[in-house]
Amino acid sequence: MNSEEIKKDFPILENKKIVYLDSAATTQKPIQVIKAINEFYKKHNANPHRGAYSLSIEATEVYENTRTKIATFINAKHREEIIFSKNATESLNLIAYSYGLNNLKKDDEIVISIMEHHSNLVPWQKVSKVTGSKLNYMYINEEFELSNEEIESKITDKTKIVGITQISNVLGTINNVKKIIQYAHKKGAIVIVDASQSIPHMKIDVQDLDADFLVFSGHKILAPLGIGVLYGKKNLLNKMNPFLMGGDMIEYVYEQETTFAPLPNKFEAGTQNVEGVIGLGAAIDYIENIGYDTIQKIEKELVNYAKEKLSKLDFITLYLTPNSENHSGVISFNIKGVHPHDVASILDSEGVCIRSGNHCAQPLMRYLGIDSTCRVSFYIYNTKEDVDKLINALNKSYNIFKNYINK
């Protein structure tokens, strides 16, 4: 399959006639996912785990079968290591509250990278303040990468938790999380991997990585909004207290005491986003049908083409590593002297959808000495024609503002 064929599976791209270059924020949904959700509501809608009647049993089966599918997809050792959440943000907060608050003490250290999304940063600020632990950062070098020296100098014997994004949502830098995990484990720390930006683009094997926790949002991998996944090693999850309390996560409730259900129910209080789970299962089927080899082939050719075209625009500043093997489908840039929001508005008038702003990464922006960037992010439904339209729209933007820039 090629990107032109794949694009036909996405109704919004046919109907809107737009160039959608914001897949790092959320991917568009293929018709196969949309149909799977529709099918659930037409034929199987009921509350899982609640009823002894056949419709509820069917809903439970499709819900739990997807858990098994995800466990296989990321090669989890046990299906109960897969916890459904609202998104990666909720998954990270669950870890921070249920693991971080109960396992850190004064002068322990939490280490994260300066590239982290606020979701893998702000919770650790809170945890460090409550527990008296210290929050330290690994900083990037001039090539927008984490050096071995930086990793080894920041992760010490005092480090108890390391949080790391596998791919930066701003820079597209691919971090060597396997090496970071190996080093952190030598120091006695556990590692939390934010795979939100990586799982749409590369195969993930949690056992091979030896990740202690790994999170991602379904909406970035062709699934609906409002569904996320937390993977955690069984021995760690079993020791953690629930983050949310309520129905379906209990074993017995007495007037003054409650015992909790075993994994995974312990962390899934209340009625879950069943349609999101069904959609995520269909999205995984879609990804596996195409195959990661095909996905990476499409993206590599497209991103290289985009970098070549963008690098020829002398009014553009690019923020990306020169190491193409260490770069994913995200490209951040600025038109010199023009605010990113103005650029995005002009591009929108040309039917080109990009992201502008700080991308929920304000500390990284400050470290880079900028306030915000324009960001394009590609996926399997993008084509070289989309890139050409982007370049034409950028030229138009520059021509509108150049007289003001040069004064």
C-alpha positions as semicolon CSV with decimal commas, in nm:
position;residue;x (nm);y (nm);z (nm)
1;M;0,000;0,000;0,000
2;N;0,105;0,360;-0,057
3;S;-0,012;0,682;0,106
4;E;-0,249;0,766;-0,179
5;E;-0,432;0,435;-0,131
6;I;-0,432;0,471;0,247
7;K;-0,572;0,824;0,227
8;K;-0,893;0,687;0,074
9;D;-0,971;0,514;0,405
10;F;-1,006;0,851;0,583
11;P;-1,343;1,013;0,512
12;I;-1,254;1,353;0,657
13;L;-0,963;1,389;0,414
14;E;-1,195;1,316;0,124
15;N;-1,473;1,546;0,243
16;K;-1,275;1,844;0,367
17;K;-1,012;1,858;0,092
18;I;-0,753;1,969;0,343
19;V;-0,385;1,904;0,397
20;Y;-0,380;1,768;0,750
21;L;-0,033;1,802;0,907
22;D;-0,114;1,781;1,278
23;S;-0,110;1,408;1,347
24;A;0,119;1,453;1,648
25;A;-0,179;1,625;1,814
26;T;-0,436;1,372;1,696
27;T;-0,460;1,139;1,399
28;Q;-0,757;1,120;1,168
29;K;-0,970;0,807;1,189
30;P;-1,003;0,544;0,915
31;I;-1,347;0,424;0,813
32;Q;-1,265;0,083;0,965
33;V;-1,246;0,241;1,312
34;I;-1,560;0,446;1,259
35;K;-1,751;0,135;1,146
36;A;-1,630;-0,069;1,444
37;I;-1,768;0,190;1,687
38;N;-2,094;0,209;1,494
39;E;-2,119;-0,170;1,496
40;F;-2,072;-0,183;1,873
41;Y;-2,358;0,057;1,937
42;K;-2,584;-0,115;1,686
43;K;-2,525;-0,469;1,810
44;H;-2,343;-0,495;2,144
45;N;-2,407;-0,186;2,355
46;A;-2,431;-0,268;2,727
47;N;-2,228;-0,212;3,041
48;P;-1,934;-0,458;3,066
49;H;-1,881;-0,659;3,384
50;R;-2,221;-0,554;3,522
51;G;-2,486;-0,788;3,382
52;A;-2,554;-1,162;3,367
53;Y;-2,760;-1,116;3,050
54;S;-2,621;-1,195;2,704
55;L;-2,584;-0,836;2,580
56;S;-2,368;-0,738;2,877
57;I;-2,165;-1,056;2,835
58;E;-2,106;-0,964;2,468
59;A;-1,993;-0,612;2,568
60;T;-1,759;-0,763;2,826
61;E;-1,611;-0,998;2,567
62;V;-1,535;-0,728;2,310
63;Y;-1,394;-0,503;2,585
64;E;-1,169;-0,769;2,736
65;N;-1,067;-0,914;2,399
66;T;-0,925;-0,572;2,313
67;R;-0,720;-0,577;2,632
68;T;-0,569;-0,906;2,518
69;K;-0,509;-0,760;2,172
70;I;-0,320;-0,462;2,316
71;A;-0,113;-0,688;2,541
72;T;-0,009;-0,886;2,234
73;F;0,046;-0,566;2,034
74;I;0,308;-0,435;2,278
75;N;0,420;-0,782;2,395
76;A;0,312;-0,746;2,757
77;K;0,375;-1,061;2,958
78;H;0,029;-1,057;3,119
79;R;-0,298;-0,918;2,982
80;E;-0,384;-0,773;3,324
81;E;-0,082;-0,542;3,287
82;I;-0,295;-0,337;3,045
83;I;-0,501;-0,069;3,218
84;F;-0,748;0,145;3,024
85;S;-0,748;0,517;3,099
86;K;-0,879;0,838;2,944
87;N;-0,545;0,921;2,778
88;A;-0,169;0,922;2,839
89;T;-0,212;1,221;3,072
90;E;-0,441;1,024;3,304
91;S;-0,207;0,723;3,286
92;L;0,089;0,937;3,391
93;N;-0,109;1,095;3,674
94;L;-0,211;0,749;3,792
95;I;0,155;0,650;3,814
96;A;0,249;0,975;3,987
97;Y;-0,025;0,946;4,251
98;S;-0,034;0,570;4,303
99;Y;0,338;0,495;4,271
100;G;0,528;0,822;4,307
101;L;0,361;0,959;4,620
102;N;0,394;0,626;4,800
103;N;0,749;0,533;4,703
104;L;0,949;0,855;4,720
105;K;1,094;1,017;5,026
106;K;1,300;1,323;5,109
107;D;1,613;1,365;4,894
108;D;1,516;1,092;4,649
109;E;1,547;1,209;4,290
110;I;1,313;1,206;3,991
111;V;1,482;1,252;3,653
112;I;1,301;1,356;3,336
113;S;1,417;1,510;3,009
114;I;1,369;1,874;2,914
115;M;1,176;1,742;2,613
116;E;0,885;1,610;2,820
117;H;0,525;1,703;2,748
118;H;0,368;1,882;3,044
119;S;0,180;1,559;3,121
120;N;0,510;1,388;3,210
121;L;0,642;1,695;3,390
122;V;0,376;1,874;3,596
123;P;0,271;1,561;3,794
124;W;0,634;1,510;3,897
125;Q;0,658;1,870;4,015
126;K;0,367;1,797;4,249
127;V;0,511;1,464;4,363
128;S;0,850;1,619;4,437
129;K;0,694;1,898;4,644
130;V;0,472;1,662;4,843
131;T;0,743;1,402;4,912
132;G;1,044;1,633;4,948
133;S;1,218;1,459;4,660
134;K;1,410;1,648;4,391
135;L;1,315;1,689;4,027
136;N;1,616;1,694;3,793
137;Y;1,638;1,734;3,417
138;M;1,840;1,579;3,139
139;Y;1,917;1,851;2,884
140;I;1,964;1,818;2,508
141;N;2,280;1,907;2,317
142;E;2,316;2,127;2,008
143;E;2,186;1,843;1,792
144;F;1,865;1,824;1,999
145;E;1,962;1,488;2,146
146;L;2,038;1,346;2,491
147;S;2,406;1,256;2,511
148;N;2,529;0,950;2,700
149;E;2,723;1,183;2,927
150;E;2,407;1,375;3,016
151;I;2,213;1,058;3,088
152;E;2,486;0,909;3,307
153;S;2,551;1,231;3,497
154;K;2,186;1,291;3,583
155;I;2,071;0,937;3,667
156;T;2,246;0,860;3,996
157;D;2,220;0,627;4,293
158;K;1,965;0,872;4,438
159;T;1,740;0,845;4,133
160;K;1,423;0,644;4,199
161;I;1,208;0,739;3,900
162;V;1,302;0,826;3,541
163;G;1,040;0,964;3,302
164;I;1,127;0,978;2,934
165;T;0,943;1,042;2,610
166;Q;1,038;0,795;2,338
167;I;0,991;1,064;2,072
168;S;0,977;1,439;2,135
169;N;0,647;1,593;2,028
170;V;0,833;1,915;1,940
171;L;1,165;1,807;1,793
172;G;1,086;1,461;1,659
173;T;1,402;1,333;1,830
174;I;1,393;0,958;1,893
175;N;1,541;0,887;2,234
176;N;1,726;0,564;2,301
177;V;1,490;0,456;2,579
178;K;1,629;0,104;2,592
179;K;1,973;0,237;2,684
180;I;1,820;0,479;2,937
181;I;1,619;0,197;3,095
182;Q;1,925;-0,028;3,121
183;Y;2,128;0,245;3,288
184;A;1,846;0,351;3,521
185;H;1,790;-0,008;3,633
186;K;2,159;-0,037;3,722
187;K;2,104;0,257;3,954
188;G;1,792;0,102;4,105
189;A;1,539;0,335;3,940
190;I;1,215;0,248;3,764
191;V;1,144;0,399;3,420
192;I;0,823;0,543;3,278
193;V;0,811;0,565;2,899
194;D;0,577;0,809;2,727
195;A;0,508;0,633;2,396
196;S;0,237;0,873;2,279
197;Q;0,445;0,996;1,985
198;S;0,623;0,669;1,910
199;I;0,360;0,396;1,900
200;P;0,195;0,528;1,579
201;H;0,530;0,502;1,402
202;M;0,728;0,210;1,543
203;K;0,683;-0,135;1,691
204;I;0,705;-0,138;2,069
205;D;0,802;-0,442;2,273
206;V;0,776;-0,364;2,643
207;Q;0,957;-0,682;2,745
208;D;1,248;-0,609;2,513
209;L;1,266;-0,251;2,641
210;D;1,220;-0,377;2,999
211;A;1,001;-0,070;3,063
212;D;0,847;-0,057;3,410
213;F;0,560;0,158;3,287
214;L;0,459;0,271;2,939
215;V;0,172;0,496;2,839
216;F;0,005;0,614;2,520
217;S;-0,313;0,783;2,395
218;G;-0,536;0,606;2,146
219;H;-0,625;0,921;1,956
220;K;-0,267;0,950;1,831
221;I;-0,280;0,602;1,678
222;L;-0,601;0,627;1,469
223;A;-0,835;0,547;1,761
224;P;-1,108;0,770;1,909
225;L;-1,050;1,055;2,148
226;G;-1,076;0,977;2,518
227;I;-0,909;0,637;2,537
228;G;-0,561;0,572;2,672
229;V;-0,345;0,285;2,791
230;L;-0,122;0,231;3,090
231;Y;0,111;-0,066;3,081
232;G;0,281;-0,156;3,406
233;K;0,476;-0,454;3,526
234;K;0,245;-0,680;3,723
235;N;0,456;-0,680;4,039
236;L;0,454;-0,300;4,049
237;L;0,082;-0,262;3,976
238;N;-0,008;-0,515;4,244
239;K;0,171;-0,307;4,507
240;M;0,006;0,021;4,403
241;N;-0,310;0,168;4,553
242;P;-0,600;0,260;4,325
243;F;-0,605;0,611;4,183
244;L;-0,985;0,634;4,149
245;M;-1,247;0,469;4,369
246;G;-1,593;0,346;4,271
247;G;-1,780;0,074;4,093
248;D;-1,608;-0,228;3,936
249;M;-1,274;-0,173;4,111
250;I;-1,390;-0,324;4,439
251;E;-1,398;-0,674;4,582
252;Y;-1,605;-0,624;4,901
253;V;-1,742;-0,303;5,049
254;Y;-1,835;-0,278;5,415
255;E;-1,954;0,027;5,603
256;Q;-1,604;0,124;5,712
257;E;-1,370;-0,079;5,491
258;T;-1,327;-0,186;5,130
259;T;-1,111;-0,448;4,963
260;F;-1,009;-0,395;4,603
261;A;-1,050;-0,613;4,297
262;P;-0,743;-0,774;4,141
263;L;-0,574;-0,637;3,829
264;P;-0,673;-0,484;3,596
265;N;-1,009;-0,390;3,751
266;K;-0,842;-0,227;4,051
267;F;-0,748;0,071;3,834
268;E;-1,064;0,092;3,620
269;A;-1,327;0,252;3,841
270;G;-1,669;0,325;3,697
271;T;-1,814;0,263;3,354
272;Q;-1,532;0,276;3,104
273;N;-1,509;0,428;2,755
274;V;-1,609;0,103;2,587
275;E;-1,655;0,260;2,243
276;G;-1,301;0,401;2,272
277;V;-1,164;0,058;2,359
278;I;-1,347;-0,095;2,060
279;G;-1,212;0,180;1,835
280;L;-0,860;0,127;1,968
281;G;-0,884;-0,242;1,888
282;A;-0,993;-0,161;1,533
283;A;-0,708;0,091;1,501
284;I;-0,456;-0,174;1,605
285;D;-0,602;-0,411;1,346
286;Y;-0,561;-0,137;1,085
287;I;-0,200;-0,069;1,185
288;E;-0,109;-0,437;1,180
289;N;-0,276;-0,485;0,841
290;I;-0,053;-0,214;0,693
291;G;0,253;-0,314;0,896
292;Y;0,515;-0,099;1,063
293;D;0,765;-0,166;0,785
294;T;0,528;-0,005;0,535
295;I;0,448;0,279;0,776
296;Q;0,815;0,359;0,826
297;K;0,891;0,336;0,455
298;I;0,611;0,584;0,373
299;E;0,710;0,822;0,652
300;K;1,082;0,815;0,586
301;E;1,037;0,904;0,220
302;L;0,788;1,176;0,305
303;V;0,987;1,334;0,590
304;N;1,308;1,335;0,388
305;Y;1,122;1,506;0,104
306;A;0,978;1,764;0,344
307;K;1,315;1,835;0,507
308;E;1,473;1,881;0,165
309;K;1,204;2,127;0,057
310;L;1,198;2,318;0,387
311;S;1,577;2,349;0,403
312;K;1,570;2,540;0,072
313;L;1,355;2,816;0,225
314;D;1,611;3,066;0,354
315;F;1,347;3,242;0,564
316;I;1,288;2,929;0,773
317;T;1,462;2,823;1,097
318;L;1,441;2,446;1,155
319;Y;1,456;2,279;1,497
320;L;1,552;1,916;1,436
321;T;1,842;1,680;1,476
322;P;2,070;1,643;1,171
323;N;2,075;1,268;1,239
324;S;1,797;1,144;1,010
325;E;1,805;0,796;1,167
326;N;1,723;0,956;1,500
327;H;1,430;1,166;1,378
328;S;1,061;1,086;1,344
329;G;0,773;1,249;1,156
330;V;0,767;1,581;1,346
331;I;0,928;1,897;1,211
332;S;0,927;2,224;1,406
333;F;1,024;2,551;1,241
334;N;0,967;2,924;1,238
335;I;0,952;3,188;0,969
336;K;1,210;3,437;1,090
337;G;1,043;3,742;1,239
338;V;0,687;3,610;1,209
339;H;0,480;3,474;1,496
340;P;0,384;3,106;1,450
341;H;0,014;3,182;1,507
342;D;0,019;3,425;1,214
343;V;0,186;3,164;0,996
344;A;-0,069;2,900;1,096
345;S;-0,357;3,136;1,016
346;I;-0,224;3,207;0,666
347;L;-0,167;2,836;0,606
348;D;-0,520;2,759;0,720
349;S;-0,654;2,998;0,455
350;E;-0,473;2,774;0,204
351;G;-0,629;2,460;0,350
352;V;-0,307;2,351;0,526
353;C;-0,353;2,247;0,891
354;I;-0,046;2,280;1,115
355;R;0,010;2,331;1,486
356;S;0,148;2,653;1,631
357;G;0,236;2,729;1,991
358;N;0,449;2,580;2,267
359;H;0,310;2,226;2,215
360;C;0,267;2,168;2,589
361;A;0,645;2,189;2,628
362;Q;0,714;2,534;2,774
363;P;1,035;2,437;2,960
364;L;1,180;2,305;2,634
365;M;1,086;2,627;2,454
366;R;1,259;2,835;2,721
367;Y;1,566;2,613;2,699
368;L;1,573;2,671;2,322
369;G;1,533;3,045;2,376
370;I;1,203;3,072;2,188
371;D;0,837;3,114;2,280
372;S;0,674;2,887;2,025
373;T;0,711;2,716;1,690
374;C;0,517;2,604;1,390
375;R;0,496;2,225;1,378
376;V;0,411;1,987;1,099
377;S;0,364;1,620;1,178
378;F;0,316;1,354;0,915
379;Y;0,140;1,022;0,907
380;I;0,060;0,745;0,662
381;Y;-0,219;0,937;0,487
382;N;0,010;1,227;0,392
383;T;0,164;1,258;0,044
384;K;0,435;1,454;-0,135
385;E;0,157;1,664;-0,281
386;D;0,069;1,766;0,076
387;V;0,429;1,877;0,127
388;D;0,422;2,079;-0,195
389;K;0,105;2,256;-0,079
390;L;0,274;2,329;0,255
391;I;0,574;2,484;0,079
392;N;0,353;2,696;-0,145
393;A;0,156;2,817;0,156
394;L;0,475;2,902;0,346
395;N;0,600;3,104;0,051
396;K;0,270;3,293;0,049
397;S;0,302;3,358;0,423
398;Y;0,652;3,494;0,383
399;N;0,552;3,716;0,094
400;I;0,272;3,866;0,303
401;F;0,505;3,953;0,591
402;K;0,845;4,009;0,427
403;N;0,807;4,386;0,388
404;Y;0,741;4,415;0,760
405;I;1,017;4,171;0,857
406;N;1,285;4,355;0,661
407;K;1,206;4,699;0,804
